Amino acid sequence: MAGSMFSQSDEVIFQDILGARKVILNAPKKLNALGYEMIRKIFENLKSYEIDPTVKIVVLKAYGKVFSVGGDLVAAWKIIRLAHWSVVATYYRKVFTLDYLLATYKKPMVAIIDGVVMGGGVGISVHSTFRIVTENTIFAMPEASIGLFPDVGASYFLSRLPGFFGEYMGLTGTRLDAAEMLVVRLGTHFVPSEKLQSLEKALEKLVASSDATCLATMSTIINKFAIEVKVKPTSPISRIWSKLQKKFRLVVLFN
């Protein structure tokens, strides 16, 4: 494998590997909350990767036990108190612009979601071609629990989940584990955390040795490390799936 070159900002790392690029969230002490500079640098680098013919795959991951709890609300609150409201509006404009870029991205992306992913962390990972989940993964859109609507494009991706489960999540803020994410297609593969490093190396080897790497080949590589997992009997998917479909169909019919 060719040597790697690292360029580090305070809270996000961009790693260049032959045929691949890695975007690594690097603010574990603040649970990888996404600040303005992190968002700006991620956007700029992803734009350049998208038009770079040498880049065949982009990997998104995070250091620490949490993938990302979403936007940096502490910093946003401080800004509101010290500056004009338009500064915060600029932050959210940048967030949503990044989310749109990721939703329309032209290069294959692999999101390795090994830990809690919430709000804005969902926004930057949910559109990836491959969404790897592990035994540590917990998914949530917690805005609903404080009376706010889920943002970062949630009305798009939640409304497209099977069995009206996305509508249920948007109303209740229900959290999902990895097995539940696979059932509702928020995750694509379950890979045990102990195998993640081997998976990354296998993908790196693939893109470094091939001029044209197709999605089917990438999927085959990931499947070698993936395992099947079952939803717990206590899961809301097991308990209320059929009831949800019946109730939401009635809502759709009468509106």
Secondary structure, 3 states (H helix, E strand, C coil): CCCCEEEECCCEEEEEECCEEEEEECCHHHCCCECHHHHHHHHHHHHHHHHCCCCCEEEEEECCCEEECCECHHHHHHHHHHCCHHHHHHHHHHHHHHHHHHHCCCCCEEEEECCEEEHHHHHCCCCCCEEEECCCCEEECHHHHHCCCCCCCHHHHCCCCHHHHHHHHHHHCCCEEHHHHHHCCCCCEECCHHHHHHHHHHHHHHHHHCCCCCHHHHHHHHHCCCCCCCCCCCCHHHHHHHHHHHHHHHHHHCC
